[in-house]
Amino acid sequence: MPESATHDSAGQPAGAPPLVSVITPFYNTAAYLAECIESVLRQDYGNFEYILSDNCSTDGSLAIAERYAAQDPRIRVVTHTEFIDQDANYNRALGHASPECNYVKIAQADDTLMPRCLTEMVRLAQANPSVGIVSCCFITGDALAGHGLPFDREVFTGEEACRTRLLRGGTYFGSPTCLLYRADIVRQRNPFFPPNETNSDTVACFEILAASDFGRVRQILCSLRRGNPSVSEGLRRNGAAGFLNYALVERFGPRFLTAAELDVRRGELREVYLRLLARAVPARKDRGYWKFHREALATLGHSLPVGAIAWRFLGSLLQKVLNPGQTVASLLEFLRRRPPPATRSRQ
């Protein structure tokens, strides 16, 4: 009788490339979905399954997914009868990953992967089993990102990655498209992305890295679209980054920073956040803007600090009165950068 083949802990034949479950949750992304799917199918890594999870789309996205599934056996389309919000949708999609996969990779429907994305991320993860999350350099809009940690190595302790993010910032946590997760960690977390969070993917990174290492490939491996009508774009319009940086220090500073570091950094980021909100007063931000920040602060048990915002707004106004030259210069610079008025074309 022939000898039975040996298998690894995930059920894969010994020596075979690890199985990666690539997952694209989507909702009404017909304008971008085909480009995302094709970027996944162009991977030079061979052993992956591709799950396309539809969240009750109404714009033809499902038809696009089914067309590609009919052409490639690696693709599995999953449909649902209940529409749910983005974090819940991503968590539901992750539940469809193969129980035999070694790694899980999200490719958001409006983003694209470079051909060597899976190859390079799996390479780093395999060589470093203690790594729970692998990141990469990436393009966001027309800017290069993924920086913030030294480029002389690829592996960092989870504590180093989190401390650096809290103390100095950085874009290396990126978005789910920029990350590869170890599958056993995905299976252990239910839900994977914590609900009711302003930026649940970053919060998940901090939670995971409390018990695992972090890897970052020093290559550009994905591209994030900007400017499309998405949840993340709405967060940018509402100035969510100012809140997020403050909230991360409030939540994770006690775990990763010394008491002295936490005291200084908390004060710095609170001031930055308050000044952001004070600038929104003369900009006449709409009710949605203030509703967002009121509800975001409530997740920390805080209320909107109206008095502190007003004080900083008045201080900024007084500075303009006392420095008229600077005010005029700022106005001239604003007018210089302002685009020319649109002209009507002849019909």
PEVENLIN-V224097 format. One record per backbone hydrogen bond with DSSP energy under -0.5 kcal/mol. NH is the residue of the N-H (numbers start at 1). CO is the residue of the C=O. Records with the same first field share a line. If there is no record, write none. Layout:
NH=CO + CO
This chain:
8=12
11=8
14=6
16=13
20=47
21=103
22=20 + 49
23=105
24=51
25=23
26=53
32=29
33=29
36=32
37=33
38=34
39=35
40=36
41=37
42=38
43=40
44=115
48=46
49=20
50=74
51=22 + 49
52=50 + 76
53=24 + 51
54=52 + 78
55=26
64=60
65=61
66=62
67=63
68=64
69=65
70=66
71=67 + 68
72=68
75=72
76=50
78=52
89=85
90=86
91=87
92=88
93=89
94=90
95=91
96=93
97=94
101=98
102=19
103=19
104=181
105=21
106=176 + 179
107=23
108=106
109=25
111=108
112=223
114=221
117=114
120=116
121=117
122=118
123=119
124=120
125=121
126=122
127=123
128=124 + 125
131=128
132=213
133=213
134=180
135=215
137=217 + 219
138=145
139=222
140=143
141=139 + 224
142=140
143=140
145=138
156=214
161=157
162=158
163=159
164=160
165=161
166=162
167=163
168=164
169=164 + 165
171=147
172=147
174=171
178=175
179=176
180=134
181=104
182=132
183=102
185=182
186=182
187=183
188=184
189=185
190=188
194=192
200=197
202=199
203=199
204=200
205=201
206=202
207=203
208=204
209=205
210=206 + 207
211=208
213=130
214=156
215=133
216=154
217=135
219=217
221=137 + 219
222=137
223=112
224=139
230=228
234=230
235=231
236=232
237=233
238=234
239=236
240=235
242=239
243=239
244=240
245=241
246=242
247=243
248=244
249=245
250=246
251=247
252=248
253=248 + 249
255=252
256=252
257=253
262=258
263=259
264=260
265=261
266=262
267=263
268=264
269=265
270=266
271=267
272=268
273=269
274=270
275=271
276=272
277=273
278=274
279=275
280=276
281=278
282=278
283=279
284=281
285=280
289=286
290=286
291=287
292=288
293=289
294=290
295=291
296=292
297=293
298=294
299=295 + 296
300=297
301=298
302=297
306=304
309=305
310=306
311=307
312=308
313=309
314=310
315=311
316=312
317=313
318=314
319=315
320=316
321=317
322=318
323=319
327=323
328=324
329=325
330=326
331=327
332=328
333=329
334=330
335=331
336=332
337=333
338=334
